[in-house]
Amino acid sequence: MSSRNATREDFEHVIKSMKAGLVNPKTYITHTVPFDAVKDHFESWLDPKTGVIKAMVHLQAPVYIRLEH
């Protein structure tokens, strides 16, 4: 999880709270998209009417196929 306004101390507190089971990060994730769709959705995330609390972008590692000669 990240935030444009959080400090290192904020993150340490949040991580400690998650490890202790005091915070369930899944309750804050309101929107998810694959990386390729970020451009299509980003502007809507700035509109409070969409209800975004935390948008997660899924990154997928490239798949390499080895071709035999």
C-alpha positions in Angstrom: 0.0 0.0 0.0 1.2 3.5 -0.6 0.1 7.1 -0.3 1.3 10.4 -1.6 1.1 12.0 1.8 2.4 9.2 4.1 5.7 9.4 6.0 8.1 6.5 6.7 6.8 6.4 10.2 3.2 6.2 9.0 4.2 3.1 6.9 6.0 1.5 9.8 2.9 2.0 11.9 0.6 0.6 9.3 2.8 -2.5 8.6 3.1 -3.2 12.3 -0.7 -2.9 12.6 -1.3 -5.3 9.6 1.2 -7.8 11.0 -0.7 -7.7 14.4 -4.0 -8.3 12.6 -5.4 -4.9 13.6 -5.8 -3.8 10.0 -7.1 -5.8 7.1 -5.8 -4.1 4.0 -8.3 -5.8 1.8 -11.0 -3.6 3.3 -9.4 -0.5 1.7 -8.9 -1.8 -1.8 -11.9 -0.6 -3.7 -10.7 -0.8 -7.3 -8.3 -3.1 -9.1 -7.0 -3.0 -12.7 -4.2 -4.6 -14.7 -1.3 -2.3 -15.6 -2.4 -2.0 -19.2 -5.7 -0.5 -18.1 -4.4 2.2 -15.8 -4.5 4.9 -18.5 -8.2 4.2 -19.1 -9.1 4.4 -15.4 -6.8 6.8 -13.8 -8.7 10.0 -14.4 -11.9 8.5 -12.9 -10.0 7.6 -9.7 -9.5 11.3 -9.1 -13.3 11.9 -9.0 -14.6 11.4 -5.4 -17.9 10.1 -6.8 -16.2 6.9 -7.9 -15.5 6.1 -4.2 -11.9 5.2 -4.6 -10.1 4.5 -1.4 -7.2 2.4 -2.7 -6.7 1.4 -6.3 -4.4 -1.5 -6.9 -2.6 -2.0 -10.1 -1.7 -5.6 -11.0 1.7 -6.1 -12.6 2.3 -9.2 -14.5 5.8 -10.4 -15.3 6.5 -10.8 -19.0 6.4 -14.3 -20.3 9.4 -15.4 -22.2 9.2 -18.3 -24.6 12.4 -20.0 -25.5 12.5 -21.0 -29.1 14.4 -24.1 -30.0 16.6 -23.9 -33.0 
